[in-house]
């Protein structure tokens, strides 16, 4: 909340502070994330040294800790480069494309880290199960949204699309 207030004050030119000062709440959040990533790396190192953990459980944790650390530190690097460019545009000659590369690297690491996650939430809003199991061409015509929702509930209970 404070971050948004400081951003609005700076963009409206009500305060003329440096962008480093404006982004202090974000720096604090990234510092806390860095501490969590360091803790996760240490926990992974301890798990790698024990023989009680199966190798099938070690590999995803090791990959995830490497990806999280790379993502965290690349976002910190991006924010530092961006603040330096915005505060001193005449001194820093990097283009914004070069400045945003660490950010895209961090987002890419987070996307890749999702491949190591298990399962997921089986609920799609109120509907249990995958919504793709309900073929659109098998839905009979309905006169109202309420009737359609009742039909979906019947389908989720019976698995029969023509249970009318």
Secondary structure in CASP SS format (residue, H / E / C, confidence):
PFRMAT SS
TARGET T0000
AUTHOR 0000-0000-0000
METHOD secondary structure of the structure
MODEL  1
X C 1.00
X H 1.00
X H 1.00
X H 1.00
X H 1.00
X H 1.00
X H 1.00
X H 1.00
X H 1.00
X H 1.00
X H 1.00
X C 1.00
X C 1.00
X C 1.00
X C 1.00
X C 1.00
X C 1.00
X C 1.00
X H 1.00
X H 1.00
X H 1.00
X H 1.00
X C 1.00
X H 1.00
X H 1.00
X H 1.00
X H 1.00
X H 1.00
X H 1.00
X H 1.00
X H 1.00
X H 1.00
X H 1.00
X H 1.00
X H 1.00
X H 1.00
X H 1.00
X H 1.00
X H 1.00
X H 1.00
X H 1.00
X H 1.00
X H 1.00
X H 1.00
X H 1.00
X H 1.00
X H 1.00
X H 1.00
X H 1.00
X C 1.00
X C 1.00
X C 1.00
X C 1.00
X C 1.00
X H 1.00
X H 1.00
X H 1.00
X H 1.00
X H 1.00
X H 1.00
X H 1.00
X H 1.00
X H 1.00
X H 1.00
X H 1.00
X H 1.00
X H 1.00
X H 1.00
X H 1.00
X H 1.00
X H 1.00
X H 1.00
X H 1.00
X H 1.00
X H 1.00
X H 1.00
X H 1.00
X H 1.00
X H 1.00
X H 1.00
X H 1.00
X H 1.00
X H 1.00
X H 1.00
X H 1.00
X H 1.00
X H 1.00
X C 1.00
X C 1.00
X C 1.00
X C 1.00
X C 1.00
X C 1.00
X C 1.00
X C 1.00
X H 1.00
X H 1.00
X H 1.00
X H 1.00
X H 1.00
X H 1.00
X H 1.00
X H 1.00
X H 1.00
X H 1.00
X H 1.00
X H 1.00
X H 1.00
X H 1.00
X H 1.00
X H 1.00
X H 1.00
X H 1.00
X H 1.00
X H 1.00
X H 1.00
X C 1.00
X C 1.00
X C 1.00
X C 1.00
X C 1.00
X C 1.00
X E 1.00
X E 1.00
X C 1.00
X C 1.00
X E 1.00
X E 1.00
X C 1.00
X C 1.00
X H 1.00
X H 1.00
X H 1.00
X C 1.00
X C 1.00
X H 1.00
X H 1.00
X H 1.00
X C 1.00
X C 1.00
X C 1.00
X C 1.00
X C 1.00
X C 1.00
X H 1.00
X H 1.00
X H 1.00
X H 1.00
X H 1.00
X H 1.00
X H 1.00
X H 1.00
X H 1.00
X H 1.00
X H 1.00
X H 1.00
X H 1.00
X H 1.00
X C 1.00
X C 1.00
X C 1.00
X C 1.00
X C 1.00
X C 1.00
END
